[in-house]
Amino acid sequence: MAYSMTGFGRGEMLFATRKYSAELKSVNSRYCDINIRMPRILNFTDNLVRKMITDRLGRGKIDVYISFDDSESASCEVVTNLALAEEYSQAIKGISEKTGRTDDLTATRLAQFQDVLSVRQKGVDEDSIASELCQTLDLAIDGMLEMRKAEAKVLCEDIFAKVDLLEGYHTTISKRAPLVVDDYRARLAQRIEDILSDEKRAFFDENRLSAEVTVFADKCAIDEELKRLSSHFMQAKKILASEGLIGKKMDFLIQEFNREVNTIGSKANDIEITNSVMLMKNEVEKIREQVQNLA
């Protein structure tokens, strides 16, 4: 089953005193674009989290929100960066001397400056935390995949129907194509009949008419394009019925759809075929838009 790129997933797990929450939101993107927000204590898991998401979700612009709470009070300690506090103090003193303003910096205000005070875990067991976070993240990814699968099912059914419609237009064109040359021969012969007088008609070379028709037939021949297009339709249905990430494959195939349809339109030189080509181009564009949603 295919997957779309739009989805949401959430997971929460409690391990002894540690509680984890992971929330994922995903929208369309050509690549796997991951934006992670999580507490600093979990920063060491950044590469692990990115790999898990890339391996399981493939493409999409994915926002990841992770929260962590340890209810054991003895697990935390406040750390003071005295060297940084001294740097802040000297900087404020320099501003005071330079501008002539009073330096009213207090210890309380200094402690509020960024990174002067920080909270860290005591004796962090990184392996345990990483394992617990992975389990929580897996739960959120499972939820997102379920939503992605449900949406992709609807998308694939719609694309299937549109490919069936394209095959109908393809059949119409295939039936019309052999008649185009015959119609051209008849029209050309009638024009010659209308133009030539009885005296000149006796000197008209039928071989010239045949040569003109042959050149026209060569220019408007679309047999190869029709065969390739029929093959593309079969391949599209095969891909849509396959498992895993199919978005890039379908995106490439739709480009081939468009190329063959455009070539048929430019070569056919027939109003009926042109009308069918216009309808096909409309459906191909609809499929292209739908394919952009597939991972």
C-alpha positions in Angstrom: 0.0 0.0 0.0 1.2 3.5 -0.8 1.4 6.4 1.6 0.6 10.1 1.3 2.8 12.8 2.7 0.1 14.4 4.8 -0.5 13.1 8.3 -0.5 13.4 12.1 0.7 11.1 14.8 1.1 11.3 18.6 2.6 9.0 21.1 3.0 9.1 24.9 4.8 6.7 27.2 5.7 6.6 30.9 8.8 4.7 32.2 9.1 4.8 36.0 9.5 8.6 36.7 10.2 9.6 33.1 7.3 10.7 30.8 7.8 11.2 27.0 5.5 12.7 24.4 6.1 12.8 20.7 3.9 14.6 18.2 4.4 14.6 14.4 2.9 16.7 11.7 3.6 16.2 8.0 2.8 18.0 4.7 4.0 17.7 1.1 7.7 18.2 0.2 10.0 17.0 -2.6 12.4 15.8 0.0 12.5 14.7 3.6 12.6 18.0 5.5 12.6 17.4 9.3 12.3 20.1 11.9 12.7 18.9 15.5 11.8 20.7 18.7 12.8 19.0 22.0 14.4 19.7 25.4 18.1 20.2 25.4 18.6 17.1 27.5 17.5 15.1 24.5 19.8 16.8 22.0 22.1 13.8 21.9 19.2 11.8 20.3 18.9 14.2 17.3 20.6 12.0 14.7 18.8 8.9 16.0 15.4 10.7 15.7 16.1 11.9 12.2 17.2 8.5 11.0 14.0 6.8 12.4 11.8 9.4 10.7 13.6 9.2 7.4 13.7 5.4 7.3 10.0 5.0 8.1 8.3 8.1 6.6 10.4 8.8 3.5 9.4 12.2 2.0 7.6 15.1 3.5 8.0 18.3 5.5 7.8 16.9 9.0 7.6 18.9 12.2 8.5 16.9 15.3 7.6 18.1 18.9 9.1 16.1 21.7 8.5 16.7 25.4 10.2 15.0 28.4 9.6 15.2 32.1 11.3 13.4 35.0 9.3 13.6 38.2 12.2 12.5 40.4 13.4 15.8 42.0 16.8 14.4 42.8 17.4 13.8 39.1 18.0 17.5 38.3 20.6 20.1 39.3 21.1 23.8 38.6 24.4 24.7 37.0 25.9 28.2 37.0 28.2 29.3 34.2 30.2 31.8 36.3 32.6 32.5 33.4 29.8 33.6 31.2 28.2 35.6 34.1 31.5 37.5 34.4 31.6 38.2 30.7 28.1 39.6 30.8 29.0 41.7 33.9 32.1 43.2 32.2 30.1 43.9 29.0 27.4 45.8 31.0 30.1 47.7 32.9 31.7 48.7 29.6 28.3 50.0 28.3 27.8 52.0 31.5 31.2 53.6 31.3 30.8 54.4 27.5 27.3 55.9 27.8 27.6 57.5 31.2 24.5 55.5 32.4 24.3 53.9 35.9 25.2 50.3 36.1 22.3 48.8 38.1 22.9 45.2 37.2 22.0 42.9 40.1 22.8 39.3 40.6 19.2 38.4 40.1 19.0 40.1 36.7 22.4 38.7 35.7 21.1 35.2 36.5 18.3 35.7 34.0 20.7 36.2 31.1 20.8 33.4 28.6 22.8 30.3 29.6 24.0 31.8 32.9 21.8 29.3 34.7 20.8 25.9 33.3 19.2 22.7 34.5 20.7 19.4 33.7 20.0 15.8 34.7 22.2 14.1 37.2 23.7 10.9 36.0 21.8 10.7 32.8 21.5 7.2 31.4 21.6 8.1 27.7 21.1 4.5 26.5 17.9 4.1 28.5 16.6 7.5 27.5 17.3 6.9 23.9 15.6 3.5 24.0 12.5 5.0 25.7 12.3 7.9 23.4 12.5 5.6 20.4 9.6 3.5 21.6 7.5 6.7 22.1 8.5 8.0 18.7 7.6 4.6 17.1 4.1 5.0 18.5 3.7 8.5 17.0 5.1 7.3 13.6 2.7 4.3 13.6 -0.2 6.7 14.1 1.0 8.9 11.2 1.5 6.0 8.9 -2.1 4.9 9.5 -3.4 8.3 8.5 -1.0 8.5 5.6 -2.1 5.0 4.4 -5.8 5.9 4.6 -5.3 9.1 2.6 -3.1 7.3 0.0 -5.8 4.7 -0.5 -8.3 7.4 -1.6 -5.6 9.1 -3.8 -4.6 5.8 -5.5 -8.3 4.9 -6.2 -8.8 8.3 -7.8 -5.6 8.0 -9.9 -6.7 4.5 -11.0 -10.0 5.9 -12.2 -8.2 8.7 -14.1 -5.9 6.2 -15.8 -8.9 4.2 -16.9 -10.3 7.4 -18.4 -7.0 8.0 -20.2 -7.2 4.5 -21.6 -10.6 5.2 -23.0 -9.3 8.3 -24.8 -6.4 6.2 -26.0 -8.8 3.7 -27.5 -10.7 6.5 -29.2 -7.5 7.9 -30.7 -6.3 4.5 -31.8 -9.5 3.9 -33.7 -9.4 7.3 -35.3 -5.7 7.4 -36.3 -5.8 5.0 -39.3 -8.7 7.0 -40.8 -6.8 10.3 -40.8 -4.6 9.4 -43.8 -7.7 8.1 -45.8 -9.5 11.4 -45.0 -6.5 13.4 -46.1 -6.2 11.4 -49.4 -10.0 12.0 -50.1 -9.8 15.7 -49.3 -6.6 16.2 -51.4 -8.1 14.3 -54.3 -11.3 16.3 -54.2 -9.3 19.6 -54.2 -7.4 18.4 -57.3 -10.6 17.4 -58.9 -12.1 20.9 -58.2 -9.0 22.8 -59.4 -8.1 20.9 -62.6 -10.0 21.4 -65.8 -11.0 18.4 -67.9 -8.1 19.0 -70.3 -5.4 19.2 -67.5 -6.9 16.3 -65.6 -5.7 13.9 -68.3 -2.1 15.0 -67.6 -2.3 14.7 -63.8 0.1 12.1 -62.3 -1.5 9.9 -59.7 1.9 9.1 -58.4 2.3 12.6 -57.2 -0.9 12.3 -55.1 0.4 9.1 -53.6 3.7 10.7 -52.8 1.9 13.6 -51.0 -0.2 11.2 -49.0 2.8 9.2 -48.1 4.6 12.2 -46.7 1.5 13.3 -44.8 1.1 9.7 -43.4 4.7 9.8 -42.2 4.4 13.1 -40.5 1.2 12.3 -38.6 2.0 8.7 -37.7 1.4 8.2 -33.9 1.6 4.4 -33.6 4.8 4.5 -31.6 3.5 7.1 -29.2 0.3 5.2 -28.7 2.2 2.0 -27.9 4.5 3.7 -25.4 1.5 5.4 -23.8 -0.3 2.1 -23.4 2.8 0.7 -21.7 2.9 3.7 -19.4 -0.7 3.1 -18.3 0.1 -0.5 -17.4 3.2 0.5 -15.5 1.3 3.2 -13.6 -1.3 0.7 -12.4 1.4 -1.7 -11.4 3.2 1.0 -9.3 -0.1 2.1 -7.7 -0.8 -1.4 -6.6 2.7 -1.9 -5.1 3.9 -1.5 -1.6 6.1 1.3 -0.1 7.1 4.7 -1.4 5.9 5.3 -4.9 5.7 9.1 -5.2 8.9 9.7 -7.1 8.2 6.8 -9.5 4.8 8.1 -10.3 6.1 11.6 -10.7 8.6 10.5 -13.4 5.9 8.4 -15.1 3.5 11.3 -15.3 6.2 13.3 -17.1 6.3 10.5 -19.7 2.5 10.6 -19.9 2.6 14.3 -20.7 5.4 13.9 -23.2 3.6 11.2 -25.3 0.3 13.0 -25.2 1.9 16.3 -26.3 3.7 14.5 -29.2 0.4 12.9 -30.3 -1.3 16.3 -30.3 1.4 17.9 -32.4 1.6 15.1 -35.0 -2.0 14.0 -35.4 -3.2 16.9 -37.6 -6.8 15.9 -37.0 -9.5 17.8 -35.1 -11.1 14.7 -33.5 -7.7 13.4 -32.2 -6.8 17.0 -31.0 -10.1 17.1 -29.0 -9.2 13.8 -27.3 -5.7 15.0 -26.6 -7.0 18.1 -24.9 -9.2 15.9 -22.6 -6.2 13.6 -21.9 -3.9 16.6 -21.0 -6.6 17.7 -18.6 -6.7 14.3 -16.8 -2.9 14.0 -16.8 -2.6 17.4 -15.0 -5.1 16.2 -12.4 -3.1 13.0 -11.9 0.1 15.1 -11.6 -1.4 17.1 -8.8 -2.6 14.0 -7.0 0.8 12.3 -7.3 2.5 15.3 -5.6 0.7 14.1 -2.4 2.3 10.6 -2.5 5.4 9.8 -0.5 
